């Protein structure tokens, strides 16, 4: 009886192991290959619970979710100007045909990424060889990436892989090219600065010359107007003097003598050395009742 119970337990355990060995699950985002005697006999890309022949068939699960291939080091490419640039990029890809993926690269993700990197590097080398440094660095990344994605996807289909996106993260100049570019940029900026300084100096000289010319014109016009006004004043004064002289010559002479006395003896320290019989003292010599008074 005990032997029968032991056999029953062993049978149940064996049945359980066989049952467990004949079932497998495929999770969301994964694909399965079913092998029988080393050959692929079935594939399953949908999630669920599946059965297989125990001990005869075996299952291998592959991750079919989107993978990222990110180059560890920037790749070096040559532009149309024969100048090297360093390009950093990444690729988004996933398995779409798990059987072809297994046949092409043995189901090895690392081998698949090497194949993708070789394809992308070849495309990048061709794209950068057609462009200058300026075009590659500043203006045409989107065009390069879009064309490269289509070509990389076409090649990747041969190994059961779909390339979803190829993006260039950074395009840098190599140190030797950067130094050369920076020196050229510095020289260009200095040239522009010197040109602006020269233009500014020329404009300053022109403005200064124009200001000096306007100053000279204003001074000349002012001098002309002053001389005109002075001449007019002198003419009026001469006319007044002439009219006064014509009215009474003796009084005019007397008035002018008083003016000369006032101007000559303006300060107490003024000293005049003259002949007493000089005409300057003519009206001092005249006794009261003579001169102007006598005429009256």
PAVEXNU-661969 format. One record per residue: residue in one letter; z, x, y of N, C-alpha, C in turn. Coordinates in steps of 0.2 Angstrom, whole numbers, plus 5000, padded with zeros to 4 digits. Layout:
% PAVEXNU-661969
aZXYZXYZXY;...
END
This chain:
% PAVEXNU-661969
x500050044994500050005000500050045006;x500450095006500450145012499750185013;x499450195007498850235008498350185011;x498350125009497850075012497950065019;x498550065021498750055028498550115032;x498550175029498350235032497650245033;x497250215028496550215028496250165033;x496650115034496450065039496550085046;x497050125047497250155054496650205055;x496550245050495950295051495350265053;x495150205049494550175050494550145058;x495050115060495150085066495050145072;x495350195071495350255076494550275076;x494250285070493550315070493150265073;x493250195072492850145075492950145083;x493550155085493650165092493250225095;x493350285092492950335094492250325094;x491950295089491250285089491050235094;x491450185095491350135101491350165108;x491850205109491850245115491350295116;x491150325110490550375111489850335112;x489850275111489250235112489150205118;x489650205123489650175129489750225135;x489350215140489450255146489250215152;x489550245158489450205164489050245169;x488650215173488250245179488550215185;x488850265189489150235195488550235201;x488750195206488350185212488150255215;x487450265216487250325219487050375214;x487150365207486950415202486450385197;x486150435194485650415189485850455182;x485550425177485750455170485150465166;x485150515162484650535158484950535151;x484550495146484850495139484350535135;x484650585131484350635127484450615120;x483950625116484050615109483650675105;x484050715102483850775099483550825104;x483750825110483550865116482950845120;x482750785118482150755122482450695126;x482150685132482250625136481950565133;x482450515132482150455129482250395133;x482650405139482750345143483150375150;x483050335155483350345161483650285164;x484250285168484550235171484750255178;x484450215183484550235190485050175193;x485150125189485550075192486250075189;x486750065194487450065191487650015186;x488050035181488249985176488550015170;x488649975165488849995158488349995153;x488150055150487650065145487850085139;x487450075133487650095127487150145124;x487350195120486950245117487150255110;x486650285106486850295099487350355099;x487950345096488450405095488150455091;x488350515093488150575089487450595089;x487050545091486250565091486050575098;x486250525102486050535109486650555114;x486450595119486950615124486650595131;x487150595135486950575142487150625147;x486750635152486850675158486750635164;x487250645168487350605175487150655180;x486650625185486450665191486650625197;x486850665202487050635209486350615213;x486250555214485650535217485750515225;x486350535227486550515234486150575238;x486150555245485850605250486250665250;x485850725249486150785249485950825256;x486350875258486150915264486050985262;x485451005263485351085262485351115269;x485851155270486051185277485951265276;x485451295279485351365278486051405280;x486251445276486851485278486751535284;x486151565284485951605289485351585293;x485251595299484651585303484051625300;x483451585299482951615296482451655302;x482151705301481751745306481051725305;x480751705310480051695310479651725316;x479051735316478651765321478251715325;x478251715331477851675336477151695337;x476751655340476051675342476051735346;x476551755350476651815354476851875350;x476951865343477151925339477951935341;x478251885343478951895344479451865339;x479951895337480351855332480851805335;x480951755331481451705333481951685327;x482551665329482951645323483051575323;x482951545318482951465317483451445312;x483851405314484351375310484151295309;x484151275303483951205302484351175296;x484251115295484551075289484051025286;x484051015280483650965276484050915273;x483850845274484150795270483750775264;x483950775258483550755252483950715247;x483650695242483950655237483450655231;x483750645225483350635219483050565218;x482450555217482150495216481850485209;x481650535206481450535199481850585195;x482350555192482750605189482450635183;x482050605179481650635174481250695176;x480850685181480450735184480850795187;x481450775190481950825192482150865187;x482350835181482550875175481950925172;x481450895172480850935169480650995174;x480650985180480451035185480951085186;x481551075187482051125189482651125184;x482551085178483051085173483751055175;x483651005180484150975183484651015187;x484451075189484851115193484751105200;x485351085204485251065211485151135215;x485451185213485351255216484551275216;x484251265210483551285210483151235214;x483351175214482951125218483051145226;x483651165228483651185235483351245237;x483251295232482851355233482151335234;x481851285230481251265230481051235237;x481551185239481451155246481551205251;x481951255251482051305256481351345257;x481051365251480451405251479851365255;x479851295253479351255256479451245264;x480051235266480251225273480151295276;x480251345274480151415277479451425278;x479051415273478351425273478051375279;x478251315279478051275285478251295292;x478851315292479151345298478751405301;x478651445296478251505297477551495300;x477251445297476551425300476651385306;x477151345308477151315314477351365320;x477851405319477951455324477451505325;x477051515320476451565321475951535326;x475951475327475451435331475751425338;x476351445340476651425346476951495349;x477051485356477351535360478151535359;x478451585362479251575362479451515366;x479151505372479351455376479251385373;x478651375370478451315366478951305361;x479151355357479551345351480251335353;x480551365359481251355361481351295364;x480951275369481051225374480751155373;x480151155370479751095371479551055365;x479451085359479051055354479451055347;x480051045347480451045341480350985337;x480250925341480150865337479550865334;x479050885337478350895334478350935328;x478750995328478751035322479151005317;x479650975318480150935313479750885310;x479350835313479050785310478550805306;x478050845308477550875303477850905297;x478350945298478650985293478950935288;x479250885290479550835285479050805280;x478550785283477950755279477750805274;x477650865276477350915271477850935266;x478550945268479050955263479150905258;x479050835261479150785256478650785251;x478050795253477450795248477550845243;x477750905245477950955240478550935235;x479050915238479650895235479550845230;x479050795231478950745226478750775219;x478450835219478250865212478850885208;x479450885211480050905207480550845207;x480250785209480650725208481150715214;x481050745220481450745225481150715231;x481450675235481250645242481550685248;x481150705252481450735258481450685264;x482050665266482150615271482150645278;x482350705279482350725286482350805286;x482050835291482150905292482250915300;x482750945301482950955308483151025310;x482851045316482951115318483651105323;x484151145321484751145325484751185331;x484451245330484451295335483851345334;x483551365340483051415340483351465345;x483451525342483751585346483251645346;x483251675351482951745352483351795348;x482951845345483351895342483651945348;x484151985347484452025352483952065356;x483552095353483052135356482652095361;x482352045358481951995362482351965368;x482951945367483351915372483451965378;x483652025376483752075381483052085386;x482552085382481852095386481752035390;x481851975387481751905391482251905397;x482851925396483351925402483151975407;x482952035405482752085410482152055414;x481652025411481051995414481251935419;x481751895416481951845420482351865427;x482751925426483051955431482551975436;x482052015434481552045438481251985442;x481051935438480751875442481151845447;x481751835446482251805451482251855457;x482351915455482351965461481751965465;x481151955462480551955465480551895470;x480751835467480751775471481251775477;x481851805475482351815480482051865486;x481751915484481451965489480851925493;x480451885490479951845493480251795498;x480751765496481151715500481451755506;x481751815505482051845511481551865516;x480951895513480451915517480151855521;x480051805518479851745522480351725527;x480951725525481451705530481451755536;x481451815534481451865540480851855544;x480251845541479651825545479751765550;x480051715547480151655550480651665556;x481151705555481651715560481351755565;x480951805564480651845569480151795573;x479851755570479351705574479751655578;x480351635575480751595579481051625585;x481251695584481551735590481051745595;x480451765593479851775597479751715601;x479751655598479551595602480151585607;x480751595605481351585609481251625615;x481151695614481051745619480451725624;x479951695621479351675625479551615630;x479951565626480151505630480651535636;x481051585634481551605639481151635645;x480651675643480251715649479951655653;x479651605650479251555653479751515658;x480351505655480851465659481051505665;x481251575664481451615669480851625674;x480251625672479751635677479651575681;x479651515677479651445681480251445686;x480851465684481351455688481351505694;x481051565693480951615698480451585703;x479951555700479351525705479651475709;x480051425706480351365709480851395715;x481251445713481751475718481351505723;x480851545722480451575727480151525732;x479851465729479551415732480051385737;x480651365734481151335738481451375743;x481551445742481751495747481251495752;x480551495750480051505755480051445760;x480151385757480151325761480751325765;x481351345763481951355767481851405773;x481551465771481451515776480951485781;x480451445779479951415784480251365788;x480751325785481051275789481551315794;x481851365792482351405796481951435802;x481351465800480951495805480751445810;x480551385808480351335812480851315817;x481451305814482051285818482251345823;x482251405821482351465825481751465831;x481151445829480651455834480651395839;x480851335836480951275841481551295846;x482051325843482651335847482451395852;x482051435850481851495855481451465860;x481051415858480551385863480951345868;x481451315866481851275871482251315876;x482551365873482951405878482951475875;x482551525877482551585874483151625875;x483451625881484051665882484651635878;x484651575877485251545873485151565866;x484551565864484351585857484551655855;x484351705860484551775860485351785860;x485651745864486351745864486651725857;x486451675855486651645848486551695843;x485951725843485851775837486251835838;x486451855844486851905846487551895843;x487851835844488451815841488451815834;x487951795831487951795823487951875821;x487551915824487551985823488252015824;x488651995829489352015830489751995824;x489651935822490151905817489951945811;x489351955809489151985803489452065803;x489352095809489552165809490252175809;x490652135812491352145813491752095809;x491552085803491852035798492452055796;x492552125795493252145793493552195798;x494152195798494552235803494452315802;x494252325796494152405794493352425796;x492952375798492252395800492252435806;x491852485806491852535812491052535814;x490952525820490252535823490252595828;x489852635828489752695833489052685836;x489052655842488452635846488552665853;x487952665856487952685863488152625867;x488652635872488852575876488252545880;x487752575881487152545885486652515880;x486852515873486452485869486352405870;x485752385868485652315868486152265864;x486452305859486952265855487452235859;x487652275865488252255869487952225876;x487352195875487052175881487452115885;x487652065880488052015883488752025884;x489052085882489652105884489652135890;x489152165892489152205899489052155904;x488752095903488652045908489252015911;x489352025917489951995920489951925920;x490451885921490451815921490051795927;x489651745926489251715931488551745930;x488451795926487851825925487551795918;x487051815917486751795910486651725910;x486951695905486751625904487051585909;x487651605912487951565917487551565924;x487251625925486851635931486251595931;x485951585925485351545924485551465926;x486151445924486351385925486451375932;
END
